[in-house]
Amino acid sequence: MTLRVVVVDDSGFFRRRIVEILNADIGIEVVGTAANGLEAIEVVKRLDPDVVTMDIEMPVMDGITAVRRIMAESPRPVLMFSTLTTEGAKATLDALDAGAMDFMPKRFSEMAQDESSAKNLLRRRVRALARTRVRAAPARTGSPPPVPPPRPIVVPPRVTPSAAPLRGMRAVLIGTSTGGPVALQEVLKVLPKSFPLPIVLVQHMPASFTPAFAERLNNLCQVEVREAVSGDILRPGCALLAPGGMQLVLEGGAQTRIRVEASPAGTIYKPSVDITFNSAVAALKSQVLAIVLTGMGADGREGARALKEQGAHVWAQDAASCVVFGMPAAVIDAGLADSVLPLKDVGPALVKGFC
């Protein structure tokens, strides 16, 4: 079934470019465009697309306000286009709080190493969001149902973790991607200031975004949250966020430390959940709880496998509560998940297991 998309941007040049890229995929059709947020609301109501791409800064009505209205009146997945600046990062995080599901940079050179890869990435993101209509709009009269997942996922029964298996843990590691900013907020906001373990967060995010994201989480949560720097020591009640564009590696010893380093050539994810999880094998061995939340792709699966072989515990977010059931599905399909939990239960399960 062809996916229907509405493109919203005040730049006619950028609108035409996105339309051309998306329409080059025979499975995607841009059914409408809009030049500002107010116009976007009306176009979305009239055309009922599967996905909306949205600029942030526009005349008449900005993209954040438009997203908030769309999610209240005719909800569907929204992909934001953002500038990779400090102000752009803050605005994009506001858009995600308003209900947008994902974001990409407006400059294609910042998406991927070459333009062809950037175009393919945009089309893959649109397809992934169309498959996961978390807050689905009413079905169009006489229209086919939303696009199903590309393959069936066998999900084990939900298991609520008990406190017993979590004794002796030295750290909680959390990896996520698409949908992660909102998911991490929901998990971390539940934790008390006295949470007894250190937390390491790996979120696929550009370098200009992670300082603003860490600051936002720190303001929202009781635990301390900040962007990690080389030499940081893991300590209870503190969550360290991997810097965007870099890799976070754990080093063992009398105290577990952070090393922030450049990515190896050919690394797709910067930061990578697999790289951080794999480093924990030597640094922390079995004394780790690794959690994989919503995200596209399979980053985290091989790291979770290596940790599991050491006797560590692995949790995964369930399909129903994911924005994109990719990363957790990869862990679950590989038989690595000790527990599969709805997002709303992850934070309380951490409190119950450790506090």
C-alpha positions, 0 to 999 in steps of 0.5 A, spaced: 500 500 500 502 506 498 504 511 504 501 518 504 505 524 506 504 531 507 510 536 507 510 542 511 515 547 510 515 555 509 521 554 503 518 552 497 525 550 495 525 545 501 518 543 500 519 541 492 526 537 494 522 533 499 517 531 495 521 529 489 525 525 494 519 521 497 516 521 490 522 517 488 520 511 492 514 507 488 511 506 495 510 513 498 506 519 495 506 526 497 499 527 497 499 535 499 504 540 502 503 546 506 507 553 507 505 554 515 503 550 521 496 553 520 495 551 513 498 544 515 492 543 520 487 544 515 491 540 510 492 534 514 485 534 516 482 534 509 487 529 506 489 524 512 496 522 511 500 517 514 506 521 516 507 529 516 514 532 515 514 538 519 519 544 519 519 548 526 520 555 524 515 558 519 510 564 519 503 564 521 504 558 526 510 555 528 511 547 527 511 546 535 504 549 535 502 545 529 504 539 532 501 540 538 494 541 534 495 536 530 496 531 535 490 533 539 485 534 533 488 528 528 494 525 531 499 521 526 506 520 526 510 527 525 517 527 522 521 534 524 526 537 520 531 541 524 537 545 524 543 542 528 544 548 533 543 549 540 536 553 539 534 548 534 536 542 539 531 546 544 526 547 539 526 540 536 526 537 543 519 541 544 516 538 538 518 531 541 514 533 547 508 536 543 508 529 540 512 529 534 515 522 533 522 523 530 527 528 527 532 529 522 537 535 520 535 540 514 542 540 511 542 533 508 550 533 509 549 532 516 544 526 515 549 521 512 556 521 508 553 522 501 546 525 498 544 518 496 544 515 503 541 521 506 535 520 501 534 513 503 535 514 510 529 519 509 525 514 506 526 509 511 524 514 517 518 515 513 516 508 512 518 506 519 513 511 522 508 509 518 508 502 520 507 505 527 501 509 528 502 509 536 496 515 536 493 513 530 488 517 527 481 515 525 481 510 519 479 513 512 472 511 509 473 505 504 481 506 505 485 500 507 488 499 514 495 502 516 501 499 513 503 492 517 510 491 520 514 488 514 514 481 518 511 478 524 514 479 531 514 473 536 513 477 543 514 473 549 509 474 554 510 480 559 514 478 565 515 483 571 522 483 574 522 481 581 528 484 585 532 477 586 535 477 580 537 484 580 541 484 586 549 485 586 548 490 580 553 495 579 550 499 573 544 500 569 545 501 561 539 504 557 540 504 549 535 507 545 533 511 538 527 513 535 522 515 540 527 515 545 527 522 548 520 522 550 521 515 553 527 516 557 524 522 560 518 517 562 523 512 565 528 517 569 522 521 572 520 516 576 527 514 579 528 518 586 534 522 588 537 516 592 537 511 586 542 507 588 546 505 582 549 509 576 545 510 569 549 510 562 544 513 557 546 512 549 541 515 545 542 516 537 542 524 537 547 529 533 552 532 537 549 539 538 543 536 541 545 532 547 547 538 551 540 541 551 537 534 552 541 532 558 540 539 561 532 538 560 532 531 563 536 534 569 531 539 570 525 534 569 528 528 574 530 527 581 536 524 579 542 528 576 543 527 569 548 530 565 552 529 558 558 524 559 566 527 559 572 522 559 574 521 566 567 521 569 566 516 574 560 512 575 556 514 581 549 512 584 543 517 582 547 520 576 545 518 569 551 520 564 548 521 557 553 519 551 555 525 547 552 525 540 557 524 534 562 520 539 562 513 543 562 512 550 566 506 553 566 504 560 573 502 563 573 497 569 578 498 575 577 500 582 572 505 579 568 504 573 570 510 568 567 513 562 572 514 556 569 518 550 572 517 544 571 518 536 568 513 532 571 507 528 571 508 521 564 506 518 561 506 524 553 508 523 551 510 530 554 515 533 553 514 539 552 506 538 549 502 544 553 496 541 559 499 543 557 502 550 554 495 551 560 491 549 565 495 553 561 493 559 563 486 558 570 487 561 568 493 565 562 490 569 561 483 567 555 480 569 553 486 574 549 490 569 542 491 567 541 493 560 535 496 557 533 497 550 528 502 548 524 504 542 528 505 536 529 503 529 534 498 527 538 493 531 543 497 535 544 494 542 542 487 540 550 484 539 552 488 545 546 485 549 548 478 547 555 479 549 553 482 556 548 476 556 553 471 555 557 474 561 550 473 565 547 480 565 540 481 565 537 484 559 530 488 559 526 490 552 520 495 551 514 492 548 511 493 541 505 496 543 509 502 547 514 503 542 514 509 537 518 504 532 519 497 534 526 495 531 531 495 537 527 492 542 524 487 537 532 485 535 533 483 542 527 479 543 527 476 537 534 473 538 532 471 545 536 475 549 530 479 553 529 477 560 523 481 561 519 485 556 515 491 559 511 497 557 514 503 557 510 505 563 512 500 567 520 500 566 521 506 571 517 503 577 520 496 575 527 499 576 525 502 583 522 496 585 528 492 583 533 497 586 530 501 592 
